[in-house]
């Protein structure tokens, strides 16, 4: 009797690449080997780009890396009273938008904290990561903090 784990690694990778995020999460529970394979940054980066590739880019990855690094180092110097990282910096009109992570303890304590792309995917999916972006309203461009709203499948800006 053959099992999924008996397949050549290339074939297994091709199968895992076809799975949705929900299906990958189910595969995480099968065994330790598949749990590690299904947390691969390559798999989750593909899902990030498929879902939000037109909205997020290198700036978002850099901001996420900053939050993960702060959380791992225990640097809570910019931690807000509600447990969030980030805020607006500066004084109007020279205001600088920093990214904003609601509930930074999720990055610190989360089982996915060592899996960069997977943790970013779920923080975006759940609307917990606000990132700076330019929002177009007619012909006018505004700088804003943006997050994904999974209930409406749209982005919210503030």
Secondary structure, DSSP 8 states (H G I E B T S, - for coil): ---GGGS-HHHHHHHHHTS-HHHHHHHHTT-HHHHHHHT-HHHHHHHHHHHHTTT--HHHHHHHHHHHHHHHHT--TTB-TTS-B--EES-TTS-EE--EES-THHHHH-TTTT-HHHHHHHHHHTT-EEEEEEEEETTEEEEEEEEEETTTTEEEE-
